[in-house]
């Protein structure tokens, strides 16, 4: 298995992409911490499913925008599993891809929209990274995988708040890669397309999914399972020579 004896934290791991990622990481041998904010039942069901399949997992409630709560989570993971090898920054503030929403026009989007997304996405990632760094440095090894969107390369719908916050992760990723490479820590970003299906894309019509499929080289939309497979590659030793990269996982729809 690609991730035998590895320990992973997946933020926002109770639903959608996070849930699929947690399960696939465990299938590859990793011990997984399923972080959640409010979906305790869903997080516990994922843990139960992983354990029933012979894997190791725990759930932990922590708001990633709360630095102290995140530090407590990291300490709990170390106490349970002894180390932390991989961090998947997947947590996302509540959001829906609704082209008619007021946050899709510069004339109606409010700073409160930006603040919510920047706090949840950027501040959340900074908090988790700062919390895991002491352990990763002590191991001289770590993988940090930041989850973004291909809208930063091709804003087909102008989700100003969401795309701006996700774009900031590219700068964060590259700076981290430069600073942390000397400690054996790799930092990369995976940018997904419109995934079929997550809570955020639940209001997206089938016609939109079909249109995306017809304009994508592979002629198909990307599923959460497809995206989770890409995370497995970046988490494994197969990608040890890769750092500081932002890679689209969208069937070739964008080619940055």
VOGU-3710 file (C-alpha; in Angstrom, 3 decimals, decimal comma):
1> xxxxxxxxxx> 0,000/0,000/0,000  1,212/3,469/-0,893  0,666/5,039/2,530  1,474/2,270/4,978  2,493/3,634/8,408  1,652/7,206/7,370  -0,575/9,461/9,494  -2,871/11,997/7,846  -5,120/14,847/8,906  -7,933/15,727/6,495
11> xxxxxxxxxx> -9,643/18,984/7,374  -13,280/19,176/6,394  -13,148/15,411/6,220  -16,729/14,507/7,048  -18,392/15,210/3,709  -17,870/15,387/-0,044  -14,272/15,413/-1,210  -12,943/15,217/2,346  -14,892/12,055/3,085  -13,832/10,367/-0,157
21> xxxxxxxxxx> -10,231/11,357/0,505  -10,248/10,028/4,067  -11,544/6,657/2,901  -9,044/6,349/0,048  -6,139/7,353/2,289  -7,128/4,627/4,724  -7,428/2,100/1,892  -3,791/2,839/1,101  -2,719/2,099/4,679  -2,753/5,536/6,319
31> xxxxxxxxxx> -4,085/6,258/9,779  -6,532/9,114/9,270  -7,855/11,921/11,434  -11,214/13,057/10,061  -11,558/16,682/11,086  -15,022/18,216/11,121  -16,751/21,379/12,264  -20,381/20,395/12,840  -21,063/17,086/11,050  -20,183/14,782/13,936
41> xxxxxxxxxx> -22,459/11,939/12,845  -21,044/11,902/9,335  -17,459/12,028/10,598  -18,066/9,139/12,985  -19,661/7,058/10,230  -16,575/7,537/8,076  -14,359/6,449/10,964  -16,559/3,412/11,559  -16,397/2,465/7,870  -12,612/2,749/7,834
51> xxxxxxxxxx> -12,265/0,684/10,989  -14,714/-1,940/9,718  -12,459/-2,342/6,667  -9,457/-2,916/8,935  -8,057/0,610/8,838  -7,159/3,129/11,522  -9,057/6,381/11,981  -10,270/8,912/14,487  -12,567/11,921/14,266  -11,896/15,311/15,836
61> xxxxxxxxxx> -14,060/18,409/16,037  -12,092/21,603/15,481  -12,821/24,901/13,780  -9,776/25,457/11,571  -10,088/29,221/12,058  -9,384/28,673/15,780  -5,623/28,236/16,157  -5,842/26,814/19,683  -8,441/24,237/18,670  -6,245/23,167/15,758
71> xxxxxxxxxx> -3,196/22,809/18,004  -5,254/20,633/20,361  -6,301/18,460/17,419  -2,711/18,002/16,276  -1,643/17,034/19,790  -4,472/14,496/19,979  -3,386/12,938/16,673  0,219/12,673/17,828  -0,863/11,082/21,100  -3,033/8,580/19,217
81> xxxxxxxxxx> -0,804/7,708/16,259  2,657/8,965/17,221  3,368/11,236/14,253  1,849/13,338/11,438  3,070/12,824/7,887  0,433/14,407/5,688  -1,939/17,352/5,986  -4,777/17,823/3,500  -6,181/21,353/3,765  -9,668/20,729/2,438
91> xxxxxxxxxx> -11,915/22,643/4,868  -14,252/25,104/3,178  -16,670/27,623/4,682  -20,285/26,979/3,747  -20,658/27,827/0,070  -22,807/27,120/-2,942  -21,967/27,563/-6,606  -24,983/29,636/-7,564  -24,370/31,851/-10,629  -27,229/34,138/-9,588
101> xxxxxxxxxx> -25,866/34,869/-6,109  -24,844/38,392/-5,105  -21,211/37,328/-4,635  -20,823/36,779/-8,403  -20,829/40,506/-9,255  -18,320/43,112/-8,123  -21,270/45,515/-7,793  -23,049/43,402/-5,187  -20,402/41,278/-3,452  -19,705/42,508/0,060
111> xxxxxxxxxx> -16,479/42,462/2,009  -18,183/40,123/4,475  -18,268/37,547/1,667  -14,529/37,908/1,159  -13,832/37,812/4,898  -15,745/34,580/5,395  -13,890/32,804/2,610  -10,451/34,205/3,433  -10,828/33,276/7,102  -12,098/29,791/6,383
121> xxxxxxxxxx> -9,731/28,967/3,533  -6,533/30,954/4,077  -6,536/31,474/7,843  -7,654/27,883/8,289  -4,770/26,593/6,190  -2,230/28,794/7,970  -3,464/27,568/11,367  -3,219/23,896/10,464  0,172/24,272/8,807  1,634/26,111/11,782
131> xxxxxxxxxx> 0,253/23,442/14,102  1,762/20,456/12,258  5,134/22,031/11,466  6,956/21,168/14,727  6,137/17,484/14,277  6,970/17,415/10,571  10,251/19,214/11,162  11,195/16,756/13,908  10,626/13,922/11,413  12,401/15,786/8,591
141> xxxxxxxxxx> 9,442/14,774/6,463  5,965/15,965/5,625  3,443/16,459/2,845  1,088/19,443/2,825  -1,625/19,379/0,163  -3,731/22,502/-0,283  -7,034/22,174/-2,103  -7,989/24,942/-4,520  -10,156/25,413/-7,621  -9,521/25,696/-11,340
151> xxxxxxxxxx> -11,589/28,900/-11,242  -8,357/30,667/-10,289  -7,111/29,845/-13,804  -10,387/30,212/-15,687  -13,164/32,092/-13,829  -16,021/30,935/-16,022  -18,318/32,135/-13,241  -17,089/35,094/-11,207  -17,307/33,761/-7,655  -15,295/36,711/-6,357
161> xxxxxxxxxx> -14,990/35,748/-2,685  -14,329/32,037/-3,139  -11,911/32,375/-6,065  -9,934/35,176/-4,416  -9,414/33,118/-1,261  -8,498/30,003/-3,227  -6,042/31,995/-5,362  -4,256/33,108/-2,198  -3,460/29,448/-1,511  -1,238/29,398/-4,602
171> xxxxxxxxxx> 1,019/32,094/-3,154  0,968/30,402/0,231  1,892/27,054/-1,315  4,868/28,407/-3,245  6,278/30,340/-0,312  5,927/27,332/1,973  7,650/25,063/-0,538  10,657/27,384/-0,677  10,970/27,715/3,094  10,165/24,160/4,147
181> xxxxxxxxxx> 11,935/22,099/1,502  15,131/22,085/3,585  13,165/20,231/6,270  11,984/17,503/3,905  8,480/18,988/3,726  6,764/19,075/0,342  3,924/21,529/-0,273  1,665/21,329/-3,304  -1,749/22,511/-4,437  -4,413/20,619/-6,334
191> xxxxxxxxxx> -7,054/22,684/-8,126  -10,309/20,926/-8,825  -13,015/21,636/-11,323  -16,704/21,518/-10,549  -16,836/18,215/-8,689  -19,743/15,859/-9,058  -21,149/16,067/-6,496  -20,464/18,007/-3,276  -22,590/20,189/-1,024  -21,239/23,258/-2,828
201> xxxxxxxxxx> -22,187/21,881/-6,255  -25,529/20,436/-5,153  -27,466/23,312/-6,749  -25,628/22,908/-10,053  -27,924/21,634/-12,792  -27,240/18,565/-14,902  -27,101/20,834/-17,956  -24,082/22,642/-16,469  -22,314/19,361/-15,711  -23,040/18,189/-19,255
211> xxxxxxxxxx> -21,667/21,417/-20,731  -18,447/21,094/-18,738  -18,069/17,521/-19,938  -18,389/18,543/-23,583  -15,714/21,252/-23,229  -13,242/19,047/-21,351  -10,633/17,001/-23,279  -11,630/13,810/-21,445  -15,312/14,547/-22,147  -16,314/13,964/-18,561
221> xxxxxxxxxx> -16,711/15,861/-15,326  -14,438/15,106/-12,390  -15,884/13,109/-9,503  -14,854/13,410/-5,866  -13,307/9,947/-6,208  -11,213/11,073/-9,183  -9,946/14,040/-7,211  -9,238/11,906/-4,147  -7,065/9,634/-6,309  -4,942/12,663/-7,234
231> xxxxxxxxxx> -4,543/13,462/-3,540  -3,298/9,913/-2,970  -0,566/10,450/-5,559  0,567/13,706/-3,953  0,460/12,168/-0,475  2,539/9,137/-1,447  6,281/8,797/-1,905  5,692/8,654/-5,659  5,582/12,466/-5,606  8,604/13,082/-3,380
241> xxxxxxxxxx> 10,351/15,102/-6,106  7,367/17,445/-6,505  6,936/20,598/-4,442  5,648/24,126/-4,934  3,306/23,085/-7,735  -0,298/23,986/-8,484  -1,883/21,259/-10,557  -5,334/21,174/-12,112  -7,400/18,037/-11,576  -10,212/18,703/-14,007
251> xxxxxx> -9,788/16,400/-16,998  -7,684/18,973/-18,845  -10,302/21,729/-18,822  -7,625/24,165/-17,652  -3,934/23,844/-18,418  -2,047/26,401/-16,266
//
